[in-house]
């Protein structure tokens, strides 16, 4: 064990700072440091301190010549000054009693410049001797809604159950921003860049036991300690869902990763095999990560099987939906003769399909949806129910009906009653329309279902892939396995 280990500030303290100083902020330009100050102000953080000896005021706040001039406590420092000035800044931070320092600053080991790696080593040695933690270098740091700690203006101010660790600053911002309309919220997000001090292995161990984190997402380009990573990933994935997006899958991507965060990437085949062994969910894009997080966040009861009862409106789209689901390893077993006969008694027969998928012209009306669910919900061979709107009546075709509050309240009530009766999750595939007017109505519909706790996906293939991964993870971790 490192002889200085006992001096380390805990990650709980890192994620909940009182005072935050932003060093290198300017009154004459808008860059990362200035955006951080504005983001902290918009989040109503109670103690934000710009630091730059050239100004007395920045963005409406008093500006200090140095960290040591601030009379109030400072727990966290965001650094946007040249790498060459980092060592003297660390000395000031230790004197001030700072707990963590985030280096947005690049120009360390990842740069390949002469002395960059040695500067990193000196920086780490100083930080460890002073008991403070380093985030980065070369990253955008912390986003913790509960602590009112923000690094961007477009991310949600409210918190949720997802912890996200990311070597990339761009992905650290994009995941919360891109997923907010899908209902996802975050407990803690950390962009850790080069991982000089706080790295992916420590963060997996932290999120594994963090009571505010139920789901763990990660963007990783490479790791510095392979054995430690394998162990920490295994511990985390055995306790909570872990969804990993691995950067550097191609030769070009690996070169970019080396220049981005000084990461030595492993072969993608080895990484995929490791994820499978440890039951971590490996994804190929941020969009796929969002879909899987939506499934884990909103599916009310996780099915143990892969059999789907698919129903909706539109013959061609129903056929396509069936193909896409089976291509993603979900199954659409043919309905029993008894179920078919029951459905034909309550739904129109001409122009309809009654085999699975179920498609009738009126399956956009509350009456037909309720009738179909009452039959499908009690079929023992069905594990989950999926509703789709093939021709997308939301928008011009629907003339505002499907985004009306009365319609939405009725459908949501029907879904909830069916789940209470039969205990099977109901999922929705709503393909976004392509015109501005319809998109506005689509977003109203999506928001209503998300607020009611239903998972919404933007394509049948994405829904199927997410559910396949979710059921596989759940069965692997089942106590009856």
N, C-alpha and C positions, 0 to 999 in steps of 0.2 A: 504493500500500500504506500502511496506517495506520502512522504513525511509532512507535506503541507496540506493533505486532504482535509484535515479537521478545520482548516481556516476557510474553506470554501463557503461562499454564500449559497444558500439553498435556492433551487429553482423556484420554489414558492415565493421567495423574496424577489427574485428576478422578475417574475410575472406580476408583481403587485407593488411597484415603486410609488413612493409618495411624490417627491419632487423630481422633475425631469428637466435636464439641461440639454440644449441643442447647441453644440459648438461649431462655429463656422457659418452661422446663419447670416444672411445679407439683407440690407435694406434696399438694395439696388437691382436685385434680380429675383427670379422665381426658379428655384431648383429643388432638389430633394429636401434639404434642410428647411427651407421656407415652407414647403408643403407639409412637412411633419409638424411644424409649429401651428400652421392653420388647422391641420387635422386634430391636434391635441386641443386647440381652442374650441373647435366645433363639437368635440366630444365632452367639453366642459371638464377637462382635467384641471384640478384645483391649483397646480403649481408648475408652471411652465416658464423656463428661464433661458431666453436667447443669450448666447455668449459670443462676443466679437469685440475686440478692443477698439475697433474703428467706429462703433456706433454707441449711442446712449439709448436709442429706442429702435425696435424692429417689429413691424407688424402690430403696432399698438401696444407692445409690451416693453418694459424696461430691459435694456440690454447691458450685460455685464462684461467687464474686460477679461475676467477669468473665472473659472469655477470657484476659486477661493474667495472671490468678492461677494458671492451669494451667501446671505446670512441664514436663509432657511435650509432645512435638510435637503440634500440631493442624493437620491438613491440610484438614479439611472442617467447615463450620459449618452447622447447620440452624437457621433463624431463625423464631421464633414470637412476635415482639414487635411493637408497633405500628409502622406505616410511618414515623412521625415520628421514631423512634429509630434508623432504619436507617443514617443517614450516620455517626453517631458509632460505631456498631458496626463499620462498614467500616474506619474509622480504626484501631480496636483489632485487627481481623483483619490489616490490612496490617502493623502493628507486630509481631504475633505470627508472621507468616510463613505465614498460612493460604493455601491454594491455591485453594479454591473455597468459595462461600457459596450456600446454597440458601435462598431466601425462600419459605416457606410463606405468609408474611404477604401479605395483599391490601391494597387501598387505594392502588394506584398508577395507572397509565394506564388500566387496565380499568374503574376505578370511575367515571370521569367527574367525580370530585371536583376542585374547584379546586386546582391545584398538583400533582396526581397525576403528570401527564406530566413536569413540570419536575423533580419529585423523582426520577423514573426517570432522567432525563438526568444529574442530579448524581451519582446512585448509580453509573451506568455510567462516568462520567468518573473518579470516585475509584477504582473497581475497576481500570480500565485503567491508570491511572497507577501502581497498586500491583502490577500483574501478576496479580491474582487473577480467577477466573472467577465469573460469577453464573449460577445456575440459577433461573429464574423471572423475576419474582415470580409468586405465586399458583399454586403447584403443590405436588406431594408429593415431588418430587426423585428420588432414586436408589434402584434395587434392583439390586444386583450380587452374586449368590450367591457367586462366587469370592472376592470381597473381604469377604464377610460383612456386606454393607451392605444393610439391609432397611428398608422403610418400613411394613410391615404384618406381622401375625402369621399370616395364613392363606396366605401364598405359599410355594412350595417352597424348601427350603434348598439343593437341589442345582442345578447350572447345566446349560445346554444350548446349542444353536446359534442361538437366535433373539435378535435385537436388536430392541427395541421403543422407538420414540420417540413421545411422546404429549403433545399440548397439554393433555389432560385428566388430572387426577389420578385420577379415578374409573376411567377406562378403563385407566390405567397399573396400577392394582391389580387390576381385574376380569379383564383378559386372562390374566395368570399364574394367578390363583386359579381362574377358570372352566375353564381348559384343562388343569389339572394332571392330572385323571383321564383325559384323552385322551392323556397321555404327553408333553405339550409342556413344555420347560424353556428357560430364557432365559440368554443370556450377559450382557446388560446391558439394563436398562429405565430410561428417563429420562422423567420428566414435566417439561416445560420451560415450561409456562404462557405468560406474556406473551412469552417469547423475547427478553428484553431484550439478552442477550449470547449465550449458547449457543442456537442456533435450529435449525430443521429442516434447512436447507441444510448447515450445518456437520456435523450429525449424519449426514445421508446420506453425505457424503464420508467421515466417520469409519468408519461401519459398512461401507462399501464395501471398505475395506482392512483391517478388523479381522479377524485370523486366527481369533478365537473366535466370529465371527458368520458363519453360512452363509445365514440367511434374515433379511430386514429387514421388519418390520411398522411401520406408522405410523398414528396418528390425528392428523389435521390439520384445524383449523377455518379457518385462513387463513394467508397468508404476507406478510411485509413487503417482500421483495425478489423480485419475480416472476421476473426473468431469472436470478438466481442459483439460485433454486429449480428452474427448468426444467433448468438445466445440471447441477446436483448430482443431481437425480432421474434424469436420463438416464444419467449416469455409473454410478450405483448399479444401476439396473435392467438395464444391459447386462452387469453382472458377477454379480449375485445376484438371486434373486427378491425383488421388492418388492411388498408387499401393503398397500394404502392404504384406510383408512376415512375418508371426507371428511365432517366434521360441517358443519352449516349448509346443508342441501340445500333447505330451504323458507324462506319469509319468516320464519316464527316461529323456525326454527333459526338463521337468520342474525342475528336480533336477539339471541338468546341467546348466540351466539358473540361478538358485539361486546361484550356485557356481561361475558362470561366471561373472555376473554383479550385484549380490545381488538383482535380480528382482523377485518380486512376480507376477507370471503369473496368468491371469484370465482363466476361462474355455474357451476352444476353441469354444464351441457353442455360448457362450456369445459374444466372440470377433467377430465371423463370423456374428452374428445377428447385432452387432453394425456397422460393415462395410456395411452390406446391407442397414441398416437404413440411414446411412450417404452417401451412394453411393461411398464408397471407394472400390477399387478392391482388394479382398483378394486372394493371390496366395499361392501355396504350395511348391514352390522351386524358387531358383534364376533363373533357366532355364525358368520357366514359366513367371517370372517377365521380363526377357529379351524379350520374345516373345510379351508380351503385350506392352512393351515400343517401340518395333519395329513397332507395328501396329499404335500406337499413333504418332510416329515420322514420319512415311513415307506414310501412307495412305493419298492420295491427297485430297479426299473429302469423309467425313464419311457418309456411307449410313444410311438411317433411318430404313431400313428393313433388314431381315435376309435371303433373298432369293439369292441363289448363282447360277451362270451359270458356271459349271465346264467343262473344256475342256483340253485334253491332249492326250498322246499316251500310249497305253497299256491297254488291256481289263481288266485283273485281277486287276492291280493297280487302274483303274478307278472305279471298283466296290468297292474295299476297301476304296478308297477316299470318295466315296459317303456315305458309311456306317459311316466312321469316322466323316464326317461333320454333318450328322444328329444326331449322338450320342452326339455331342457337341451343339445341338439345332440350327444348321443352317438348312435351307430348300433347297432342290433341286427340284423346281417345274418342271414338265414335259414340254418340249418345245411345243409350239402350232403347229398344223399341218402346218400352213403357214411357221413357222420357220424351221420345219423339211424339208419341200419341198425345201426351199431356200438353206439349207445346203447341201442337196443331189445334187443340181445343181452345186455346187462349190467344193465339196469334194468327194473322192471315196466312193462308197457305199459298195462293198464287204469287209467283215471283220470289219465293222464300227458299232458304236452305236450312234443313233441320238436322244436320249430321254432326256438326262441330268442325268448323264454326257454325254458329247460329246467325242467320241473316234474314231479317224481314224488313219490309219497307217502313214500318212504323216504329222501329226500335230507337227512335229519338223521343218518343212520347213517354211521360211518366207511367202511364197505365201499362204500356207494353214492356217497359223496363222492369217494372215490379212483377208482372206476370212471368217474364222470363227468369228473373232471379229466384222466384219462388219454386220454380221447377229445377233449375240448375243447382241451386244451393244445397239441395238434399241428395244430389247424386254422389254416392260414396266414392266413385272412381275419380272425382274431380277434387284437386287440391287447392286451386285458386281460380278466381273468376276475373276475366279481363274484358273491359268494355272499350270499344273504339267507335269513332265517328268517321267512317270512311270518306264521305264526300264533304266533310267538315261544314256542317250547317251553321257553325258559329260565324257570324258576319253577314255578308250580303244575302246568302241563301236563307238564313234564319230570321232576317228582319228584326233582330234584337231579342227574339224570344229566348234563346238559350243563355243569354247573359242577364236576363231579368232575375231579380232577386227571388220572386215567387217560384220560378222554374227551378232555380238552383237550390233553394231551400227544400223543395219537394223531392228532388233527386237525391240530395244528400241525406234526407230523412229515410228514403227508401233504402239506400245503401247501408246506412247505420242499422236499420231494423233487420236487414238480411244478415249482416255480420253477427248481430246479437243472437239471431235464431240458429244460424248454421255454423258460425265460427270460422268462415273461410274469408281470406283477404280479397278485397275487390280493388283492382288496379285499373288505371285509365291511360289510354294512349290518345293524346290530342295532338295532331300534327299542326304546327303553326301555319296559318294562312299566309298568303304572299302579298296582300295589299294592306295599306296602312289602316284603313277603316276597320277591317276585320281583325287585325292584330290587337287593336284596342279592346275589342269585345273578347277576343281570345284571352287576353291577360286578366280580364275580370273573371272569366270562368275559371282559369287556372288558379287564381288567388283564392276564389271561394272554396274550391276543393282542397287546396293546400291548408287553408285555415281550418277546415273541417277534419284535417288529419289524413287525407288520402294522397297516395303517391301518384304523381302525374308525370308521364314520360312523353317525349316528343316524337317518338317513332316506335313501331311495334318491335323492330329489331333491338333497339336499345332497351326496351322494357324486358324483352326475353333474355338478353345477355345479363342484365342486372339481376333478374330473378334466378337465373341459373347459378350465378356466382353466390348469391345470398343463400339459396337452399343448400348448395354444396358446402359452404362454410358452416352453416348451422348443423348439418348432419355430421360433419367431421368433428364438431365440438360437442355433440350430443352426449349426455352422460350414459345413454343406453347403447352407444356405439361399441 
